């Protein structure tokens, strides 16, 4: 058995999910976050001063590419219903944390951070779902679109 085929058969592990979560978090936080250090803030600042340049557009296209890849993978993996259920599960978990007093809903910044992390978690689950499903069910998901 060659090294590449053994890698292809390597089981999906916790660290694989962590890497996907980290990548999703970087994408979400780089796009917008309430700290003021994000692409949205950078572009808004450029509009009010020197205007947009090639570097702004380049990073915008880079972020758009990331969102497209992560969004399409999540949609294909979870489907519409799965995405809605995943968002509902994460949203109700945040609500529960708030009701238990572990998260304070009166802080707009804290709630924004929670929403961003929740979105990153949903994207990470979407990127990982086929692997998780195979582990849980023993069934392989295959995209059978033969256009």
C-alpha positions as CSV (number, residue, x, y, z in Angstrom):
1,X,0.0,0.0,0.0
2,X,1.5,3.4,-1.0
3,X,1.8,6.3,1.4
4,X,-0.8,8.4,-0.5
5,X,-3.4,5.7,-0.3
6,X,-2.9,5.1,3.4
7,X,-3.3,8.9,3.9
8,X,-6.5,8.8,2.0
9,X,-7.8,6.1,4.3
10,X,-6.7,7.8,7.6
11,X,-9.6,8.2,10.0
12,X,-11.0,11.6,10.6
13,X,-10.0,12.7,14.1
14,X,-10.6,15.4,16.6
15,X,-7.6,17.4,15.4
16,X,-9.0,17.3,11.8
17,X,-12.1,19.0,13.1
18,X,-10.0,21.5,15.2
19,X,-8.1,22.5,12.0
20,X,-11.4,23.1,10.2
21,X,-12.7,25.1,13.1
22,X,-9.5,27.2,13.2
23,X,-9.8,27.9,9.4
24,X,-13.5,28.8,9.7
25,X,-12.8,31.1,12.7
26,X,-10.0,32.9,10.8
27,X,-12.3,33.4,7.8
28,X,-15.1,34.7,9.9
29,X,-13.0,36.9,12.2
30,X,-10.9,38.3,9.3
31,X,-14.1,39.3,7.5
32,X,-15.7,41.1,10.4
33,X,-15.3,41.4,14.2
34,X,-16.2,44.0,16.8
35,X,-12.6,44.8,17.7
36,X,-12.2,47.0,14.6
37,X,-9.4,44.9,13.1
38,X,-11.2,43.3,10.1
39,X,-11.6,43.5,6.4
40,X,-14.9,45.4,6.8
41,X,-13.3,48.0,9.0
42,X,-10.2,48.3,6.7
43,X,-12.4,48.9,3.6
44,X,-14.6,51.4,5.5
45,X,-11.5,53.3,6.5
46,X,-10.2,53.2,2.9
47,X,-13.4,54.6,1.6
48,X,-13.2,57.6,4.0
49,X,-9.6,58.3,3.2
50,X,-7.6,57.4,0.1
51,X,-10.1,55.1,-1.5
52,X,-10.0,51.4,-2.4
53,X,-6.8,50.1,-4.1
54,X,-5.8,46.8,-5.7
55,X,-4.8,45.3,-2.3
56,X,-8.3,45.9,-0.9
57,X,-9.9,44.2,-3.9
58,X,-7.3,41.3,-3.8
59,X,-8.1,40.5,-0.2
60,X,-11.8,40.9,-0.8
61,X,-11.7,38.4,-3.6
62,X,-9.6,36.1,-1.4
63,X,-12.2,36.3,1.4
64,X,-15.0,35.8,-1.1
65,X,-13.3,32.7,-2.4
66,X,-13.0,31.4,1.1
67,X,-16.6,32.1,1.9
68,X,-17.7,30.4,-1.4
69,X,-15.6,27.3,-0.7
70,X,-16.8,27.0,3.0
71,X,-20.4,27.9,2.2
72,X,-20.7,25.5,-0.7
73,X,-19.1,22.7,1.3
74,X,-21.5,23.3,4.2
75,X,-24.5,23.5,1.9
76,X,-23.5,20.3,0.1
77,X,-22.7,18.5,3.2
78,X,-25.5,19.5,5.6
79,X,-28.1,20.6,3.1
80,X,-30.7,23.3,3.8
81,X,-32.4,21.4,6.6
82,X,-29.2,20.4,8.2
83,X,-27.8,23.9,8.1
84,X,-31.0,25.3,9.6
85,X,-31.0,22.6,12.3
86,X,-27.3,23.2,13.0
87,X,-27.9,26.9,13.3
88,X,-30.9,26.3,15.6
89,X,-28.8,24.0,17.8
90,X,-26.0,26.4,18.1
91,X,-28.4,29.3,18.6
92,X,-30.3,27.6,21.3
93,X,-27.1,26.6,23.0
94,X,-26.1,30.3,23.2
95,X,-29.6,31.1,24.5
96,X,-29.2,28.4,27.2
97,X,-25.8,29.7,28.2
98,X,-27.4,33.1,28.5
99,X,-30.2,31.8,30.7
100,X,-27.7,30.0,32.9
101,X,-25.9,33.3,33.4
102,X,-22.7,32.1,31.7
103,X,-23.1,34.6,28.9
104,X,-24.5,38.1,29.3
105,X,-26.8,39.1,26.5
106,X,-26.7,42.8,27.5
107,X,-23.2,43.1,26.0
108,X,-23.5,43.7,22.3
109,X,-19.8,43.0,21.8
110,X,-20.0,39.7,23.6
111,X,-23.1,38.7,21.6
112,X,-21.4,39.6,18.4
113,X,-18.4,37.5,19.2
114,X,-20.7,34.6,20.1
115,X,-22.5,35.0,16.8
116,X,-19.2,35.0,14.9
117,X,-17.9,31.9,16.8
118,X,-21.2,30.2,16.3
119,X,-21.0,30.9,12.5
120,X,-17.4,29.5,12.5
121,X,-18.6,26.4,14.3
122,X,-21.4,25.9,11.8
123,X,-19.0,26.2,8.9
124,X,-16.5,23.8,10.6
125,X,-19.3,21.2,11.1
126,X,-20.3,21.6,7.5
127,X,-16.7,21.1,6.3
128,X,-16.5,18.0,8.5
129,X,-19.9,16.5,8.3
130,X,-19.2,13.9,5.6
131,X,-16.4,12.5,7.8
132,X,-18.4,12.7,11.0
133,X,-21.4,11.0,9.3
134,X,-19.2,8.2,8.0
135,X,-17.8,7.7,11.5
136,X,-21.3,7.6,13.1
137,X,-23.1,5.6,10.5
138,X,-20.5,3.6,8.6
139,X,-22.0,5.1,5.4
140,X,-20.1,7.1,2.8
141,X,-21.7,10.2,1.3
142,X,-21.0,10.6,-2.4
143,X,-21.9,13.5,-4.5
144,X,-23.8,11.8,-7.4
145,X,-24.4,14.9,-9.6
146,X,-23.3,13.7,-13.1
147,X,-24.1,16.8,-15.1
